[in-house]
Amino acid sequence: MNDAGLKAALEREERAYEDLVQVRASLGTMLAETIRKDKDLSEFEQHTRDLPLLTRRADIRRTELKVELLSRQLKKAEREQPRAIEAAKRAAAALEEARRSYARAASVERRWDLETRRLEELHHEEMTRLERLRSEEAEQQEGEEGLFSGYSSTPEFDFPLEQERSQEPPRGPQSAAEGAVVEEQEPRPGGEVPQEPSERSWWRRVFGG
């Protein structure tokens, strides 16, 4: 008999036992009814003697079926218990590993959270510094452009002496000599003018003239 059939038989025996218990509880009513109907009391006495035996037998049968069913359930539980224990051990190990993994993950998360905040602060500081440097550079360039804005064209300078000298024609050796002669012929004290020496050319001295 399989477990389902065993359960069904146990339910039948349970009902039979409950019926016998109810009959025993109503023996007084049944006796009064028998006397009222003027029936044979010997039959009632036989039922009264058999009732405890029937009740005990029904109790034994239902208890046997109950024990059988419980035995099967116990064996099944005993077979499943080691598996459950092993599964529990694996689950406990997995839980412990999961806890360690969670602790490692949480530590990594906290570390990266701190690193992210640190980098954000550094980035903000460097961006502020870069904006300040660019602003200072722009202000410096504006100041330099304003300082040299009046000198955008080259000023013209007049050099009169240099211009006059550049306009004079170049003087050759002969002009320089003439200047020397003129300087020598300047009047001396007393109003006399020195005479130019009479120097003849070499061909006149040779051929006469």
C-alpha positions as CSV (number, residue, x, y, z in Angstrom):
1,M,0.0,0.0,0.0
2,N,1.3,3.3,-1.0
3,D,1.2,6.4,1.2
4,A,-2.0,7.7,-0.3
5,G,-3.8,4.4,0.3
6,L,-2.5,4.2,3.8
7,K,-3.8,7.6,4.6
8,A,-7.3,6.7,3.1
9,A,-7.4,3.5,5.3
10,L,-6.4,5.5,8.3
11,E,-9.2,8.0,7.8
12,R,-11.8,5.1,7.5
13,E,-10.6,3.5,10.8
14,E,-10.7,6.9,12.4
15,R,-14.4,7.3,11.5
16,A,-15.2,3.8,12.7
17,Y,-13.6,4.3,16.0
18,E,-15.4,7.6,16.5
19,D,-18.8,5.9,15.7
20,L,-18.1,3.2,18.3
21,V,-17.3,5.8,20.9
22,Q,-20.5,7.6,20.2
23,V,-22.5,4.3,20.5
24,R,-20.9,3.6,23.9
25,A,-21.9,7.1,25.0
26,S,-25.5,6.5,24.0
27,L,-26.0,3.1,25.7
28,G,-28.4,4.5,28.2
29,T,-30.6,6.0,25.5
30,M,-30.6,2.8,23.6
31,L,-31.5,0.8,26.7
32,A,-34.4,3.1,27.4
33,E,-35.6,2.8,23.9
34,T,-35.4,-1.0,24.0
35,I,-37.5,-1.1,27.2
36,R,-40.0,1.3,25.8
37,K,-40.5,-0.8,22.7
38,D,-40.6,-3.9,24.8
39,K,-37.7,-5.6,22.8
40,D,-35.6,-8.5,23.9
41,L,-33.0,-7.3,26.3
42,S,-30.6,-10.2,25.5
43,E,-29.7,-8.6,22.2
44,F,-29.0,-5.3,23.9
45,E,-26.8,-7.1,26.4
46,Q,-24.9,-8.8,23.6
47,H,-24.2,-5.4,22.0
48,T,-23.2,-4.1,25.3
49,R,-20.6,-6.9,25.8
50,D,-19.3,-6.7,22.2
51,L,-19.0,-2.9,22.1
52,P,-15.8,-2.6,24.2
53,L,-14.1,-5.3,22.1
54,L,-15.1,-3.6,18.8
55,T,-14.0,-0.3,20.1
56,R,-10.6,-1.7,21.2
57,R,-10.1,-3.4,17.9
58,A,-10.9,-0.3,15.9
59,D,-8.5,1.7,18.1
60,I,-5.8,-0.9,17.4
61,R,-6.3,-0.8,13.6
62,R,-6.3,2.9,13.4
63,T,-3.2,3.1,15.6
64,E,-1.4,0.5,13.5
65,L,-2.2,2.4,10.4
66,K,-1.0,5.6,12.1
67,V,2.2,3.9,13.2
68,E,2.8,2.6,9.7
69,L,2.3,6.0,8.2
70,L,4.5,7.6,10.7
71,S,7.2,5.0,10.2
72,R,7.2,5.7,6.5
73,Q,7.4,9.4,7.1
74,L,10.2,8.9,9.6
75,K,12.2,6.8,7.1
76,K,11.7,9.4,4.5
77,A,12.8,12.1,7.0
78,E,15.8,10.1,7.9
79,R,16.7,9.7,4.3
80,E,16.2,13.4,3.7
81,Q,17.9,14.6,6.9
82,P,21.6,14.0,5.7
83,R,20.7,15.8,2.4
84,A,19.2,18.6,4.4
85,I,22.2,18.7,6.7
86,E,24.6,18.8,3.7
87,A,22.5,21.4,2.0
88,A,22.4,23.4,5.2
89,K,26.2,23.2,5.4
90,R,26.6,24.3,1.8
91,A,24.1,27.1,2.5
92,A,26.0,28.1,5.6
93,A,29.3,28.1,3.7
94,A,27.7,30.0,0.8
95,L,26.3,32.5,3.3
96,E,29.7,32.9,5.0
97,E,31.3,33.4,1.6
98,A,28.5,35.8,0.7
99,R,29.2,37.8,3.9
100,R,32.9,38.0,3.1
101,S,32.1,39.0,-0.5
102,Y,29.7,41.6,0.8
103,A,32.3,42.9,3.2
104,R,34.9,43.1,0.5
105,A,32.5,44.8,-1.9
106,A,31.4,47.2,0.8
107,S,35.1,48.0,1.5
108,V,35.8,48.6,-2.1
109,E,32.7,50.7,-2.4
110,R,33.8,52.9,0.5
111,R,37.3,53.2,-0.8
112,W,36.1,54.3,-4.3
113,D,33.6,56.7,-2.7
114,L,36.4,58.4,-0.8
115,E,38.6,58.4,-3.9
116,T,35.8,59.9,-5.9
117,R,35.3,62.6,-3.4
118,R,39.0,63.3,-3.2
119,L,39.3,63.6,-7.0
120,E,36.2,65.8,-7.2
121,E,37.8,68.2,-4.7
122,L,41.1,68.2,-6.5
123,H,39.3,68.7,-9.8
124,H,37.4,71.6,-8.4
125,E,40.5,73.2,-6.9
126,E,42.5,72.9,-10.2
127,M,39.6,74.2,-12.3
128,T,39.4,77.2,-9.9
129,R,43.1,77.8,-10.2
130,L,43.0,77.5,-14.0
131,E,40.2,80.0,-14.2
132,R,42.2,82.4,-12.0
133,L,45.4,82.0,-14.1
134,R,43.5,82.6,-17.3
135,S,41.8,85.7,-15.8
136,E,45.1,87.1,-14.6
137,E,46.7,86.4,-18.1
138,A,43.8,88.2,-19.8
139,E,44.1,91.2,-17.5
140,Q,47.9,91.3,-18.1
141,Q,47.4,91.2,-21.9
142,E,44.8,94.0,-21.7
143,G,47.2,96.1,-19.7
144,E,50.1,95.6,-22.1
145,E,47.9,96.5,-25.1
146,G,46.7,99.7,-23.4
147,L,50.4,100.6,-22.5
148,F,51.7,100.3,-26.0
149,S,48.6,101.5,-27.9
150,G,50.3,105.0,-28.3
151,Y,53.3,103.5,-30.0
152,S,51.6,101.6,-32.7
153,S,53.5,103.6,-35.5
154,T,57.2,104.5,-35.6
155,P,57.8,108.2,-34.7
156,E,59.6,110.5,-37.2
157,F,62.7,112.3,-36.0
158,D,64.3,115.3,-37.8
159,F,68.1,115.4,-38.2
160,P,68.9,118.7,-40.0
161,L,72.6,118.3,-40.0
162,E,72.5,114.8,-41.3
163,Q,70.1,115.8,-44.0
164,E,72.2,118.8,-45.1
165,R,75.3,116.7,-45.3
166,S,73.5,114.0,-47.2
167,Q,72.5,116.7,-49.8
168,E,76.1,118.0,-50.4
169,P,77.9,116.4,-53.4
170,P,80.8,114.2,-52.6
171,R,84.1,115.9,-52.6
172,G,87.0,114.4,-54.5
173,P,90.8,114.7,-54.0
174,Q,91.0,117.8,-56.3
175,S,88.4,119.6,-54.3
176,A,90.2,118.8,-51.1
177,A,93.4,120.2,-52.6
178,E,91.7,123.3,-53.7
179,G,90.4,123.8,-50.2
180,A,93.9,123.5,-49.0
181,V,95.1,126.1,-51.5
182,V,92.3,128.5,-50.6
183,E,93.2,128.1,-46.9
184,E,96.8,129.0,-47.8
185,Q,95.8,132.1,-49.8
186,E,93.9,133.6,-47.0
187,P,95.2,137.1,-46.1
188,R,98.0,137.3,-43.6
189,P,98.4,140.0,-41.1
190,G,99.3,143.2,-42.9
191,G,97.1,142.7,-45.9
192,E,99.4,140.6,-48.0
193,V,98.3,137.7,-49.9
194,P,100.8,134.9,-50.4
195,Q,101.7,134.2,-54.0
196,E,101.2,130.8,-55.5
197,P,104.5,129.3,-56.3
198,S,105.4,129.2,-60.0
199,E,105.9,125.6,-60.6
200,R,106.2,124.5,-64.3
201,S,105.4,121.1,-65.5
202,W,108.2,118.7,-66.2
203,W,107.9,118.8,-70.0
204,R,108.3,122.6,-70.0
205,R,111.4,122.2,-67.9
206,V,112.8,119.6,-70.4
207,F,111.9,121.2,-73.7
208,G,111.7,124.7,-72.5
209,G,108.7,126.9,-72.4
